[in-house]
Amino acid sequence: MKCTRQALLEKLGRGSRTVDLDLEPRLELLRDDRQRYDNVTKLAETLANQLAQFSVTQKTLGDAFSDLSVKTPTLHVEFGVNAEAQRFLSRSGETLAAAVTAFTSDMNTLVNKTIEDTMELNLGPRDAVTLPKLELAQKDFQSQRERYQRVRDGLAVKVKLLQENKA
């Protein structure tokens, strides 16, 4: 109760700010990391949207090549090959967009939940009740970090496969 009251008074500008000289630099680093991760998340969301739109365009282009293949007997084979290539690229792009979307979701969890909870726990009092919560939050953070690494590694493999398929 006292901690909550103090935090409210600090935010309203009515109370003096409580400063922990050891904790404050770590919190500042965490805020900076959160801002960077938030920026990466926004860029990844933009990328996922653009990849999805690009995949739709490739599918439409593949359909157009299929129509041309049927209507142009002299270039039937060439248009058919192009149509199939565009459809394949569209499917690969959809897979990549799904992977980037999963990455974005995990980053949102990291930025909006894990880091926020860590900051709240670091600002709170250190007693027998909050220490287990802090340990739980640290384990949760570590598991989210490991999940992020797995997703990132999976995405790297998919990008590598896409590049190999291009060649």
N, C-alpha and C positions, 0 to 999 in steps of 0.2 A: 504494500500500500504506500509506504513512504517513498519507495523507488518510483512508482508511477506518479505520485504527486510531484516529486522533484523533477521528473522528466517533463510533465505538463507545465510546471512553472518555468522551466528552462525554455521550452518551445514558445510560451507566451511572452517571454522576455521579462518575467517578474522575479525570477530567482537567479541566483548566481550559478554559473555553469560549473558542474563538477568535472574536474579534469584528473585523469589517471595518467601520469607521465609515461608509464610503461605501455599502457594500452592505447593511448591516443595515436601514436605513429602507426601501430598495426591497423587500427581502424581506418586511418587515412589511406593506407595501402589497399585495404579491402574495398574502400569506396572507389579508389582509382581503378582497381581490377574490375569492380562491378560496372563502372562506366565503360571500360574497354570491352568487356563481355557483352554488354548491352548493345554497343555499336556493332560488334561482330554478329550478334543475333539479328539486328535490323538488316545488315548486309546479306545475311544468309536468307532471310525472308524475301528480300528483293530478288535474290538469285533464284530461289525456289519458284517464285511467281513467274519470272522471266523464262525459266526452263519449261514450266508448264505451258506457257504461251507458245514457246518455240516448238514444243512437241506437237501441239495442236496444228501449228502452221505446217510442220513436216508431214503430218498425217494428211492434211488437206492437199498438200503438194503431191503426195503419193497417190491420192485419189485422182487428182488431175492427170498425172502421168498414166494411170490405169485407163482413164477415159481416152486419152490420146492414143494409147496402145491399141485400143479397140477400133478407134476411128481412123487410124493411119496405118494401113497394112504394111507400107514400105519400111516404117520405123517401129514396127510392132515389138521386136525383140529389145531394142534400145530403150524404148519407153517402159517396157515391162521390167527391165533390170533397174531402171531409175525408180520406178514405183516401189519395187520391193526394197530397194536401198532406203528410200525415204520412210517406208513403214518400219523397217528395222531401227532406223535412227530415232523414229518417234517412240517406239517401245523402250529403247535404251534411255532416251531422255526422260520418259515417265518414271523409269526406275531410279534414275539419278535424282529427279525432282522429289520423289518419295523419300530417298535417303537424306536429302538436304532438309526436307520438312521434319523428319525425325530428329535430325541434328538440332534444328531450330527449336523444337519442342523441348529437348533436353537442355539446351542453353537457356530457354525461358525458365525452366525449373531451377537451374543453377542461379540465374540472376535474380529472379523474383521470389524465390522461396529459400533456397539454401543460404545464399549470402545474407539475405535479409534476416533470417533466423539467427545466423551466426553473429551478426552485428547486434541484434537484440540481446542475445545471450551474453555477449562480451560486455555490454553496457549494464547488465543487471547485476544484482548482488551475488557474491560468491558464498553460498551456504550449502548445507547438506542436501537441500532440495534442488538447487539449480545446477550443481556440479554433474549429477547424472544426466540432466537434460543437455548440458554442454557436451558431454561425452557422446550422447546419442546423436546430437547434431553433427559432431565431427565424424562419426561413423557414417551418418547419412550423406554428408558431404563427400566423404571418401568413396562411398558406393556410387554416388552420382558422377564423380570424377572418373571412376573406372568404367562406368557405363558410357560416358562421353568418349573415353579413349577407344572402347570397343566400336562404337558407332563411327568414330573418326577413322579407325583402321579399316572398317568395312567399307566406308566411303572411298578411302584411298584405293582399295582393291578394285572397287567398281569403276573408278575413274581410270585406273590402269587397264582394266579390261576393255573399257570403251576406247582408250587410245590404241590398244592392240588391235581391236576390231576395225578401227579406222585405217590402219596400215595395211 
